[in-house]
């Protein structure tokens, strides 16, 4: 998944403003770091998205 697709999904699920704040502040248990940290560490966006889905209970149609 491209980074732009990832952010589009984040904004769809959490809203355009809150998505970026959430990505900065919330540690994803499956990854042990925030979205921003995971991106900086080179974690695949698909893996990050799966962790976001697990953490937020995103409906299966978006996962």
mmJSON file of the N, C-alpha and C atoms, coordinates in Angstrom:
{"data_MODEL":{"atom_site":{
"group_PDB":["ATOM","ATOM","ATOM","ATOM","ATOM","ATOM","ATOM","ATOM","ATOM","ATOM","ATOM","ATOM","ATOM","ATOM","ATOM","ATOM","ATOM","ATOM","ATOM","ATOM","ATOM","ATOM","ATOM","ATOM","ATOM","ATOM","ATOM","ATOM","ATOM","ATOM","ATOM","ATOM","ATOM","ATOM","ATOM","ATOM","ATOM","ATOM","ATOM","ATOM","ATOM","ATOM","ATOM","ATOM","ATOM","ATOM","ATOM","ATOM","ATOM","ATOM","ATOM","ATOM","ATOM","ATOM","ATOM","ATOM","ATOM","ATOM","ATOM","ATOM","ATOM","ATOM","ATOM","ATOM","ATOM","ATOM","ATOM","ATOM","ATOM","ATOM","ATOM","ATOM","ATOM","ATOM","ATOM","ATOM","ATOM","ATOM","ATOM","ATOM","ATOM","ATOM","ATOM","ATOM","ATOM","ATOM","ATOM","ATOM","ATOM","ATOM","ATOM","ATOM","ATOM","ATOM","ATOM","ATOM","ATOM","ATOM","ATOM","ATOM","ATOM","ATOM","ATOM","ATOM","ATOM","ATOM","ATOM","ATOM","ATOM","ATOM","ATOM","ATOM","ATOM","ATOM","ATOM","ATOM","ATOM","ATOM","ATOM","ATOM","ATOM","ATOM","ATOM","ATOM","ATOM","ATOM","ATOM","ATOM","ATOM","ATOM","ATOM","ATOM","ATOM","ATOM","ATOM","ATOM","ATOM","ATOM","ATOM","ATOM","ATOM","ATOM","ATOM","ATOM","ATOM","ATOM","ATOM","ATOM","ATOM","ATOM","ATOM","ATOM","ATOM","ATOM","ATOM","ATOM","ATOM","ATOM","ATOM","ATOM","ATOM","ATOM","ATOM","ATOM","ATOM","ATOM","ATOM","ATOM","ATOM","ATOM","ATOM","ATOM","ATOM","ATOM","ATOM","ATOM","ATOM","ATOM","ATOM","ATOM","ATOM","ATOM","ATOM","ATOM","ATOM","ATOM","ATOM","ATOM","ATOM"],
"id":[1,2,3,4,5,6,7,8,9,10,11,12,13,14,15,16,17,18,19,20,21,22,23,24,25,26,27,28,29,30,31,32,33,34,35,36,37,38,39,40,41,42,43,44,45,46,47,48,49,50,51,52,53,54,55,56,57,58,59,60,61,62,63,64,65,66,67,68,69,70,71,72,73,74,75,76,77,78,79,80,81,82,83,84,85,86,87,88,89,90,91,92,93,94,95,96,97,98,99,100,101,102,103,104,105,106,107,108,109,110,111,112,113,114,115,116,117,118,119,120,121,122,123,124,125,126,127,128,129,130,131,132,133,134,135,136,137,138,139,140,141,142,143,144,145,146,147,148,149,150,151,152,153,154,155,156,157,158,159,160,161,162,163,164,165,166,167,168,169,170,171,172,173,174,175,176,177,178,179,180,181,182,183,184,185,186,187,188,189],
"type_symbol":["N","C","C","N","C","C","N","C","C","N","C","C","N","C","C","N","C","C","N","C","C","N","C","C","N","C","C","N","C","C","N","C","C","N","C","C","N","C","C","N","C","C","N","C","C","N","C","C","N","C","C","N","C","C","N","C","C","N","C","C","N","C","C","N","C","C","N","C","C","N","C","C","N","C","C","N","C","C","N","C","C","N","C","C","N","C","C","N","C","C","N","C","C","N","C","C","N","C","C","N","C","C","N","C","C","N","C","C","N","C","C","N","C","C","N","C","C","N","C","C","N","C","C","N","C","C","N","C","C","N","C","C","N","C","C","N","C","C","N","C","C","N","C","C","N","C","C","N","C","C","N","C","C","N","C","C","N","C","C","N","C","C","N","C","C","N","C","C","N","C","C","N","C","C","N","C","C","N","C","C","N","C","C","N","C","C","N","C","C"],
"label_atom_id":["N","CA","C","N","CA","C","N","CA","C","N","CA","C","N","CA","C","N","CA","C","N","CA","C","N","CA","C","N","CA","C","N","CA","C","N","CA","C","N","CA","C","N","CA","C","N","CA","C","N","CA","C","N","CA","C","N","CA","C","N","CA","C","N","CA","C","N","CA","C","N","CA","C","N","CA","C","N","CA","C","N","CA","C","N","CA","C","N","CA","C","N","CA","C","N","CA","C","N","CA","C","N","CA","C","N","CA","C","N","CA","C","N","CA","C","N","CA","C","N","CA","C","N","CA","C","N","CA","C","N","CA","C","N","CA","C","N","CA","C","N","CA","C","N","CA","C","N","CA","C","N","CA","C","N","CA","C","N","CA","C","N","CA","C","N","CA","C","N","CA","C","N","CA","C","N","CA","C","N","CA","C","N","CA","C","N","CA","C","N","CA","C","N","CA","C","N","CA","C","N","CA","C","N","CA","C","N","CA","C","N","CA","C","N","CA","C","N","CA","C"],
"label_alt_id":[null,null,null,null,null,null,null,null,null,null,null,null,null,null,null,null,null,null,null,null,null,null,null,null,null,null,null,null,null,null,null,null,null,null,null,null,null,null,null,null,null,null,null,null,null,null,null,null,null,null,null,null,null,null,null,null,null,null,null,null,null,null,null,null,null,null,null,null,null,null,null,null,null,null,null,null,null,null,null,null,null,null,null,null,null,null,null,null,null,null,null,null,null,null,null,null,null,null,null,null,null,null,null,null,null,null,null,null,null,null,null,null,null,null,null,null,null,null,null,null,null,null,null,null,null,null,null,null,null,null,null,null,null,null,null,null,null,null,null,null,null,null,null,null,null,null,null,null,null,null,null,null,null,null,null,null,null,null,null,null,null,null,null,null,null,null,null,null,null,null,null,null,null,null,null,null,null,null,null,null,null,null,null,null,null,null,null,null,null],
"label_comp_id":["UNK","UNK","UNK","UNK","UNK","UNK","UNK","UNK","UNK","UNK","UNK","UNK","UNK","UNK","UNK","UNK","UNK","UNK","UNK","UNK","UNK","UNK","UNK","UNK","UNK","UNK","UNK","UNK","UNK","UNK","UNK","UNK","UNK","UNK","UNK","UNK","UNK","UNK","UNK","UNK","UNK","UNK","UNK","UNK","UNK","UNK","UNK","UNK","UNK","UNK","UNK","UNK","UNK","UNK","UNK","UNK","UNK","UNK","UNK","UNK","UNK","UNK","UNK","UNK","UNK","UNK","UNK","UNK","UNK","UNK","UNK","UNK","UNK","UNK","UNK","UNK","UNK","UNK","UNK","UNK","UNK","UNK","UNK","UNK","UNK","UNK","UNK","UNK","UNK","UNK","UNK","UNK","UNK","UNK","UNK","UNK","UNK","UNK","UNK","UNK","UNK","UNK","UNK","UNK","UNK","UNK","UNK","UNK","UNK","UNK","UNK","UNK","UNK","UNK","UNK","UNK","UNK","UNK","UNK","UNK","UNK","UNK","UNK","UNK","UNK","UNK","UNK","UNK","UNK","UNK","UNK","UNK","UNK","UNK","UNK","UNK","UNK","UNK","UNK","UNK","UNK","UNK","UNK","UNK","UNK","UNK","UNK","UNK","UNK","UNK","UNK","UNK","UNK","UNK","UNK","UNK","UNK","UNK","UNK","UNK","UNK","UNK","UNK","UNK","UNK","UNK","UNK","UNK","UNK","UNK","UNK","UNK","UNK","UNK","UNK","UNK","UNK","UNK","UNK","UNK","UNK","UNK","UNK","UNK","UNK","UNK","UNK","UNK","UNK"],
"label_asym_id":["A","A","A","A","A","A","A","A","A","A","A","A","A","A","A","A","A","A","A","A","A","A","A","A","A","A","A","A","A","A","A","A","A","A","A","A","A","A","A","A","A","A","A","A","A","A","A","A","A","A","A","A","A","A","A","A","A","A","A","A","A","A","A","A","A","A","A","A","A","A","A","A","A","A","A","A","A","A","A","A","A","A","A","A","A","A","A","A","A","A","A","A","A","A","A","A","A","A","A","A","A","A","A","A","A","A","A","A","A","A","A","A","A","A","A","A","A","A","A","A","A","A","A","A","A","A","A","A","A","A","A","A","A","A","A","A","A","A","A","A","A","A","A","A","A","A","A","A","A","A","A","A","A","A","A","A","A","A","A","A","A","A","A","A","A","A","A","A","A","A","A","A","A","A","A","A","A","A","A","A","A","A","A","A","A","A","A","A","A"],
"label_entity_id":["1","1","1","1","1","1","1","1","1","1","1","1","1","1","1","1","1","1","1","1","1","1","1","1","1","1","1","1","1","1","1","1","1","1","1","1","1","1","1","1","1","1","1","1","1","1","1","1","1","1","1","1","1","1","1","1","1","1","1","1","1","1","1","1","1","1","1","1","1","1","1","1","1","1","1","1","1","1","1","1","1","1","1","1","1","1","1","1","1","1","1","1","1","1","1","1","1","1","1","1","1","1","1","1","1","1","1","1","1","1","1","1","1","1","1","1","1","1","1","1","1","1","1","1","1","1","1","1","1","1","1","1","1","1","1","1","1","1","1","1","1","1","1","1","1","1","1","1","1","1","1","1","1","1","1","1","1","1","1","1","1","1","1","1","1","1","1","1","1","1","1","1","1","1","1","1","1","1","1","1","1","1","1","1","1","1","1","1","1"],
"label_seq_id":[1,1,1,2,2,2,3,3,3,4,4,4,5,5,5,6,6,6,7,7,7,8,8,8,9,9,9,10,10,10,11,11,11,12,12,12,13,13,13,14,14,14,15,15,15,16,16,16,17,17,17,18,18,18,19,19,19,20,20,20,21,21,21,22,22,22,23,23,23,24,24,24,25,25,25,26,26,26,27,27,27,28,28,28,29,29,29,30,30,30,31,31,31,32,32,32,33,33,33,34,34,34,35,35,35,36,36,36,37,37,37,38,38,38,39,39,39,40,40,40,41,41,41,42,42,42,43,43,43,44,44,44,45,45,45,46,46,46,47,47,47,48,48,48,49,49,49,50,50,50,51,51,51,52,52,52,53,53,53,54,54,54,55,55,55,56,56,56,57,57,57,58,58,58,59,59,59,60,60,60,61,61,61,62,62,62,63,63,63],
"pdbx_PDB_ins_code":[null,null,null,null,null,null,null,null,null,null,null,null,null,null,null,null,null,null,null,null,null,null,null,null,null,null,null,null,null,null,null,null,null,null,null,null,null,null,null,null,null,null,null,null,null,null,null,null,null,null,null,null,null,null,null,null,null,null,null,null,null,null,null,null,null,null,null,null,null,null,null,null,null,null,null,null,null,null,null,null,null,null,null,null,null,null,null,null,null,null,null,null,null,null,null,null,null,null,null,null,null,null,null,null,null,null,null,null,null,null,null,null,null,null,null,null,null,null,null,null,null,null,null,null,null,null,null,null,null,null,null,null,null,null,null,null,null,null,null,null,null,null,null,null,null,null,null,null,null,null,null,null,null,null,null,null,null,null,null,null,null,null,null,null,null,null,null,null,null,null,null,null,null,null,null,null,null,null,null,null,null,null,null,null,null,null,null,null,null],
"Cartn_x":[0.841,0.0,0.893,0.554,1.315,0.986,1.911,1.74,0.523,0.297,-0.871,-2.17,-2.219,-3.404,-3.607,-2.508,-2.58,-3.207,-2.705,-3.229,-4.673,-5.062,-6.464,-7.357,-6.93,-7.698,-7.745,-6.613,-6.572,-7.556,-7.561,-8.446,-9.906,-10.173,-11.541,-12.056,-11.221,-11.613,-11.634,-10.623,-10.477,-10.77,-10.951,-11.146,-9.825,-9.857,-8.625,-7.716,-8.27,-7.431,-6.99,-7.916,-7.617,-6.667,-6.717,-5.869,-4.391,-3.96,-2.541,-2.153,-3.048,-2.799,-2.74,-3.684,-3.746,-2.484,-2.049,-0.848,0.402,0.383,1.519,1.505,0.304,0.171,-0.072,-0.767,-1.226,-0.215,0.198,1.093,0.231,0.547,-0.181,0.384,-0.41,0.103,0.76,0.186,0.836,2.25,2.534,3.838,4.725,4.131,4.899,5.426,4.782,5.178,4.011,4.149,3.096,3.17,2.138,2.134,3.329,3.54,4.652,5.996,6.173,7.428,7.59,6.514,6.57,6.927,6.344,6.665,8.143,8.601,10.007,10.959,10.515,11.347,11.295,10.48,10.419,9.481,8.574,7.592,6.658,6.314,5.421,4.075,3.537,2.274,1.131,1.187,0.143,0.139,1.314,1.421,0.938,1.273,0.822,-0.702,-1.26,-2.711,-3.405,-2.862,-3.444,-3.418,-2.352,-2.259,-3.275,-3.458,-4.474,-5.851,-6.133,-7.442,-7.669,-6.649,-6.767,-6.977,-6.387,-6.47,-7.791,-8.33,-9.531,-10.786,-10.702,-11.857,-12.472,-11.626,-12.08,-12.904,-14.025,-14.838,-14.037,-14.365,-13.665,-13.656,-14.645,-14.692,-13.577,-12.998,-11.904,-10.547,-10.54,-9.277,-8.696],
"Cartn_y":[-1.166,0.0,1.238,2.17,3.425,4.281,5.123,5.999,6.912,7.397,8.257,7.484,6.219,5.392,5.186,4.961,4.778,6.0,7.186,8.398,8.667,8.323,8.471,7.607,6.385,5.492,6.022,6.484,7.035,8.194,9.082,10.246,9.848,8.806,8.321,7.767,7.017,6.367,7.338,8.188,9.042,10.519,10.901,12.308,12.952,13.967,14.547,15.201,15.792,16.432,15.443,14.671,13.752,12.632,12.22,11.115,11.399,12.599,12.924,13.07,13.621,13.722,12.325,11.484,10.109,9.349,9.535,8.853,9.268,10.458,10.969,10.478,10.335,10.1,8.655,7.869,6.549,5.46,4.714,3.575,2.38,1.783,0.619,-0.632,-1.322,-2.504,-3.551,-3.821,-4.836,-4.446,-3.134,-2.672,-2.124,-1.765,-1.202,0.191,0.893,2.27,2.972,4.267,5.043,4.838,5.298,5.25,6.029,7.226,8.049,7.359,6.742,6.035,4.843,4.111,2.944,3.353,4.433,4.923,5.315,6.048,6.479,5.289,4.213,3.019,2.12,2.494,1.732,0.535,0.488,-0.59,-0.42,-1.523,-1.475,-0.872,0.003,0.665,-0.339,-1.419,-2.447,-3.043,-3.275,-3.796,-2.764,-1.502,-0.432,-0.337,-0.411,-0.319,-1.455,-2.662,-3.794,-3.536,-2.931,-2.601,-1.523,-0.548,0.492,-0.16,-1.058,-1.735,-2.533,-3.242,-4.036,-3.153,-1.987,-1.083,-0.314,0.003,0.842,0.089,-1.208,-2.004,-1.474,-1.201,-0.736,-1.837,-1.489,-2.506,-3.251,-4.523,-5.36,-4.823,-4.011,-3.463,-2.473,-1.905,-0.954,-1.593,-2.726,-3.387,-4.033],
"Cartn_z":[0.0,0.0,0.0,-0.845,-0.89,0.329,0.687,1.844,1.668,0.451,0.218,0.452,0.042,0.292,1.791,2.488,3.93,4.594,4.251,4.886,4.484,3.278,2.872,3.753,4.021,4.886,6.324,6.805,8.16,8.298,7.321,7.371,7.226,6.465,6.315,7.639,8.332,9.578,10.761,10.866,12.043,11.806,10.562,10.238,9.858,8.999,8.462,9.5,10.523,11.539,12.597,13.105,14.196,13.767,12.513,12.037,12.291,12.023,12.174,13.646,14.436,15.868,16.485,16.114,16.612,16.215,14.98,14.474,15.24,15.775,16.545,17.992,18.564,19.992,20.435,19.626,20.065,19.707,20.718,20.486,20.09,18.956,18.47,19.133,19.948,20.653,19.729,18.555,17.714,17.246,17.223,16.734,17.852,18.975,20.073,19.79,18.905,18.561,17.889,17.688,17.03,15.521,14.85,13.383,12.836,13.349,12.862,13.076,14.238,14.506,13.574,13.354,12.474,11.043,10.563,9.219,9.161,10.159,10.199,10.267,10.913,11.04,9.81,8.837,7.594,7.606,8.579,8.614,7.418,6.778,5.62,6.025,5.182,5.5,5.637,4.9,5.02,6.434,6.985,8.345,9.367,9.125,10.022,9.967,8.774,8.616,9.361,9.275,9.999,11.505,11.995,13.415,13.791,12.915,13.148,13.213,12.287,12.257,13.536,13.992,15.211,16.431,16.428,17.568,17.61,16.443,16.378,16.025,15.802,15.376,14.089,13.118,11.81,11.157,10.551,9.883,8.812,8.619,7.656,6.24,5.875,4.518,4.263,5.322,5.156,5.416,6.06,6.404,5.226],
"occupancy":[1.0,1.0,1.0,1.0,1.0,1.0,1.0,1.0,1.0,1.0,1.0,1.0,1.0,1.0,1.0,1.0,1.0,1.0,1.0,1.0,1.0,1.0,1.0,1.0,1.0,1.0,1.0,1.0,1.0,1.0,1.0,1.0,1.0,1.0,1.0,1.0,1.0,1.0,1.0,1.0,1.0,1.0,1.0,1.0,1.0,1.0,1.0,1.0,1.0,1.0,1.0,1.0,1.0,1.0,1.0,1.0,1.0,1.0,1.0,1.0,1.0,1.0,1.0,1.0,1.0,1.0,1.0,1.0,1.0,1.0,1.0,1.0,1.0,1.0,1.0,1.0,1.0,1.0,1.0,1.0,1.0,1.0,1.0,1.0,1.0,1.0,1.0,1.0,1.0,1.0,1.0,1.0,1.0,1.0,1.0,1.0,1.0,1.0,1.0,1.0,1.0,1.0,1.0,1.0,1.0,1.0,1.0,1.0,1.0,1.0,1.0,1.0,1.0,1.0,1.0,1.0,1.0,1.0,1.0,1.0,1.0,1.0,1.0,1.0,1.0,1.0,1.0,1.0,1.0,1.0,1.0,1.0,1.0,1.0,1.0,1.0,1.0,1.0,1.0,1.0,1.0,1.0,1.0,1.0,1.0,1.0,1.0,1.0,1.0,1.0,1.0,1.0,1.0,1.0,1.0,1.0,1.0,1.0,1.0,1.0,1.0,1.0,1.0,1.0,1.0,1.0,1.0,1.0,1.0,1.0,1.0,1.0,1.0,1.0,1.0,1.0,1.0,1.0,1.0,1.0,1.0,1.0,1.0,1.0,1.0,1.0,1.0,1.0,1.0],
"B_iso_or_equiv":[0.0,0.0,0.0,0.0,0.0,0.0,0.0,0.0,0.0,0.0,0.0,0.0,0.0,0.0,0.0,0.0,0.0,0.0,0.0,0.0,0.0,0.0,0.0,0.0,0.0,0.0,0.0,0.0,0.0,0.0,0.0,0.0,0.0,0.0,0.0,0.0,0.0,0.0,0.0,0.0,0.0,0.0,0.0,0.0,0.0,0.0,0.0,0.0,0.0,0.0,0.0,0.0,0.0,0.0,0.0,0.0,0.0,0.0,0.0,0.0,0.0,0.0,0.0,0.0,0.0,0.0,0.0,0.0,0.0,0.0,0.0,0.0,0.0,0.0,0.0,0.0,0.0,0.0,0.0,0.0,0.0,0.0,0.0,0.0,0.0,0.0,0.0,0.0,0.0,0.0,0.0,0.0,0.0,0.0,0.0,0.0,0.0,0.0,0.0,0.0,0.0,0.0,0.0,0.0,0.0,0.0,0.0,0.0,0.0,0.0,0.0,0.0,0.0,0.0,0.0,0.0,0.0,0.0,0.0,0.0,0.0,0.0,0.0,0.0,0.0,0.0,0.0,0.0,0.0,0.0,0.0,0.0,0.0,0.0,0.0,0.0,0.0,0.0,0.0,0.0,0.0,0.0,0.0,0.0,0.0,0.0,0.0,0.0,0.0,0.0,0.0,0.0,0.0,0.0,0.0,0.0,0.0,0.0,0.0,0.0,0.0,0.0,0.0,0.0,0.0,0.0,0.0,0.0,0.0,0.0,0.0,0.0,0.0,0.0,0.0,0.0,0.0,0.0,0.0,0.0,0.0,0.0,0.0,0.0,0.0,0.0,0.0,0.0,0.0],
"pdbx_formal_charge":[null,null,null,null,null,null,null,null,null,null,null,null,null,null,null,null,null,null,null,null,null,null,null,null,null,null,null,null,null,null,null,null,null,null,null,null,null,null,null,null,null,null,null,null,null,null,null,null,null,null,null,null,null,null,null,null,null,null,null,null,null,null,null,null,null,null,null,null,null,null,null,null,null,null,null,null,null,null,null,null,null,null,null,null,null,null,null,null,null,null,null,null,null,null,null,null,null,null,null,null,null,null,null,null,null,null,null,null,null,null,null,null,null,null,null,null,null,null,null,null,null,null,null,null,null,null,null,null,null,null,null,null,null,null,null,null,null,null,null,null,null,null,null,null,null,null,null,null,null,null,null,null,null,null,null,null,null,null,null,null,null,null,null,null,null,null,null,null,null,null,null,null,null,null,null,null,null,null,null,null,null,null,null,null,null,null,null,null,null],
"auth_seq_id":[1,1,1,2,2,2,3,3,3,4,4,4,5,5,5,6,6,6,7,7,7,8,8,8,9,9,9,10,10,10,11,11,11,12,12,12,13,13,13,14,14,14,15,15,15,16,16,16,17,17,17,18,18,18,19,19,19,20,20,20,21,21,21,22,22,22,23,23,23,24,24,24,25,25,25,26,26,26,27,27,27,28,28,28,29,29,29,30,30,30,31,31,31,32,32,32,33,33,33,34,34,34,35,35,35,36,36,36,37,37,37,38,38,38,39,39,39,40,40,40,41,41,41,42,42,42,43,43,43,44,44,44,45,45,45,46,46,46,47,47,47,48,48,48,49,49,49,50,50,50,51,51,51,52,52,52,53,53,53,54,54,54,55,55,55,56,56,56,57,57,57,58,58,58,59,59,59,60,60,60,61,61,61,62,62,62,63,63,63],
"auth_comp_id":["UNK","UNK","UNK","UNK","UNK","UNK","UNK","UNK","UNK","UNK","UNK","UNK","UNK","UNK","UNK","UNK","UNK","UNK","UNK","UNK","UNK","UNK","UNK","UNK","UNK","UNK","UNK","UNK","UNK","UNK","UNK","UNK","UNK","UNK","UNK","UNK","UNK","UNK","UNK","UNK","UNK","UNK","UNK","UNK","UNK","UNK","UNK","UNK","UNK","UNK","UNK","UNK","UNK","UNK","UNK","UNK","UNK","UNK","UNK","UNK","UNK","UNK","UNK","UNK","UNK","UNK","UNK","UNK","UNK","UNK","UNK","UNK","UNK","UNK","UNK","UNK","UNK","UNK","UNK","UNK","UNK","UNK","UNK","UNK","UNK","UNK","UNK","UNK","UNK","UNK","UNK","UNK","UNK","UNK","UNK","UNK","UNK","UNK","UNK","UNK","UNK","UNK","UNK","UNK","UNK","UNK","UNK","UNK","UNK","UNK","UNK","UNK","UNK","UNK","UNK","UNK","UNK","UNK","UNK","UNK","UNK","UNK","UNK","UNK","UNK","UNK","UNK","UNK","UNK","UNK","UNK","UNK","UNK","UNK","UNK","UNK","UNK","UNK","UNK","UNK","UNK","UNK","UNK","UNK","UNK","UNK","UNK","UNK","UNK","UNK","UNK","UNK","UNK","UNK","UNK","UNK","UNK","UNK","UNK","UNK","UNK","UNK","UNK","UNK","UNK","UNK","UNK","UNK","UNK","UNK","UNK","UNK","UNK","UNK","UNK","UNK","UNK","UNK","UNK","UNK","UNK","UNK","UNK","UNK","UNK","UNK","UNK","UNK","UNK"],
"auth_asym_id":["A","A","A","A","A","A","A","A","A","A","A","A","A","A","A","A","A","A","A","A","A","A","A","A","A","A","A","A","A","A","A","A","A","A","A","A","A","A","A","A","A","A","A","A","A","A","A","A","A","A","A","A","A","A","A","A","A","A","A","A","A","A","A","A","A","A","A","A","A","A","A","A","A","A","A","A","A","A","A","A","A","A","A","A","A","A","A","A","A","A","A","A","A","A","A","A","A","A","A","A","A","A","A","A","A","A","A","A","A","A","A","A","A","A","A","A","A","A","A","A","A","A","A","A","A","A","A","A","A","A","A","A","A","A","A","A","A","A","A","A","A","A","A","A","A","A","A","A","A","A","A","A","A","A","A","A","A","A","A","A","A","A","A","A","A","A","A","A","A","A","A","A","A","A","A","A","A","A","A","A","A","A","A","A","A","A","A","A","A"],
"auth_atom_id":["N","CA","C","N","CA","C","N","CA","C","N","CA","C","N","CA","C","N","CA","C","N","CA","C","N","CA","C","N","CA","C","N","CA","C","N","CA","C","N","CA","C","N","CA","C","N","CA","C","N","CA","C","N","CA","C","N","CA","C","N","CA","C","N","CA","C","N","CA","C","N","CA","C","N","CA","C","N","CA","C","N","CA","C","N","CA","C","N","CA","C","N","CA","C","N","CA","C","N","CA","C","N","CA","C","N","CA","C","N","CA","C","N","CA","C","N","CA","C","N","CA","C","N","CA","C","N","CA","C","N","CA","C","N","CA","C","N","CA","C","N","CA","C","N","CA","C","N","CA","C","N","CA","C","N","CA","C","N","CA","C","N","CA","C","N","CA","C","N","CA","C","N","CA","C","N","CA","C","N","CA","C","N","CA","C","N","CA","C","N","CA","C","N","CA","C","N","CA","C","N","CA","C","N","CA","C","N","CA","C","N","CA","C","N","CA","C","N","CA","C"],
"pdbx_PDB_model_num":[1,1,1,1,1,1,1,1,1,1,1,1,1,1,1,1,1,1,1,1,1,1,1,1,1,1,1,1,1,1,1,1,1,1,1,1,1,1,1,1,1,1,1,1,1,1,1,1,1,1,1,1,1,1,1,1,1,1,1,1,1,1,1,1,1,1,1,1,1,1,1,1,1,1,1,1,1,1,1,1,1,1,1,1,1,1,1,1,1,1,1,1,1,1,1,1,1,1,1,1,1,1,1,1,1,1,1,1,1,1,1,1,1,1,1,1,1,1,1,1,1,1,1,1,1,1,1,1,1,1,1,1,1,1,1,1,1,1,1,1,1,1,1,1,1,1,1,1,1,1,1,1,1,1,1,1,1,1,1,1,1,1,1,1,1,1,1,1,1,1,1,1,1,1,1,1,1,1,1,1,1,1,1,1,1,1,1,1,1]
}}}
